[in-house]
Amino acid sequence: MLGKLARQHDPNVLVGFDHADDAGVYLIGPGIALVQTVDFFTPMVDDPFTFGQIAATNSLSDVYAMGGQPRSSLALVCFPEKADLAILERVLAGGLSKMIEAGCSVIGGHSVRDEEMKFGYSVTGLVDPARVLTNGDAKPGDRLIFTKALGTGVISTAIKKKAAKQSWIDAAIASMTTLNKNAAEIISGHVEPGDLPGRGTTDDHFAVHAMTDVTGFGMIGHAREIALASSVSLRLYASRIPLLEGVLECVRAGHIPGGLKANREFAECVVGYGEGISEEIKTILFDPQTAGGLLISVSLEDATKLTQALIKSGVPAVEIGEVLPGGKPLIAVKL
């Protein structure tokens, strides 16, 4: 819909909505720019505190995906008029716990009465304009690294149907409440809180050309955005893509969220499957993720070094594919 509106012309807009990037970037002075994003949604778990943590983690992710550091946030609340305010208090407390972990100050917010609860944040961060990571500069020969496991969508659906095992729930919640902070700091050179991006405390530097977080459009949807914005094609290796515990069981049992079906209907036309790719794996590649991992396009020379650095910092990074010259199919999925 944004594409149908009149175009604004502001030279300070470094990243707008032209290529469906994760957040907007606005230059405010020499060597410094704002990263701005917003996200909110309905509960996918029963515990209010955990829901608040998940919503905050998800809202922060887009700033990290642009190479930025979150600095301030505004809470967005939709809450039923007659519901227990103690529930909202726990949601807000959960969100605040993750904002504190991120070093991001909650400075206000807005609430409206709504029959269905919704919660999230508008987040503003800082980034060095020379080191913004968009989804549009992946280069042929790059390797693709992913930092979390897939499957929060189908597991969340199983939770709503009271069909999820506790071990599946625990693994999904652990993923959805893990900030992409560590990974972003490794990529930007171990930036310490209080430093601007680009002023790291070590000499580590990785040739990361493009990055996005895998969230609502699923692995294929976000990979498609990188491919289109960068005028390249991608090859993904299905056997290397990590899955959360219980994911295949959820797919086989039919716990398929509506967003997954919509993602598949929209984006499967650009995918070419190799022999031996199961229907379950094809399905999960379109699973909408909440607070998903970072998908990183990095030079071949730095791929192993970056993967090892991420793993050393506690990020379960895996090389899952490679960038190819533009061609058809746009995304090839092999075993």
Secondary structure, DSSP 8 states (H G I E B T S, - for coil): -GGGS-----TTEEE-STT--SSEEEEEETTEEEEEEEEEE--SSS-HHHHHHHHHHHHHHHHHHTT-EEEEEEEEEEE-TTS-HHHHHHHHHHHHHHHHHHT-EEEEEEEEE-SS-EEEEEEEEEE-GGG---SS---TT-EEEE-S-B-HHHHHHHHHTT---HHHHHHHHHHHT--SHHHHHHHTTS--TTS-TT--SS-----EEEEEE--TTHHHHHHHHHHHHHTEEEEEEGGGS-B-TTHHHHHHTT---HHHHHHHHHHGGGEEE-TT--HHHHHHTT---SS--EEEEE-HHHHHHHHHHHHHTT---EEEEEEEES-SSSEEEE-
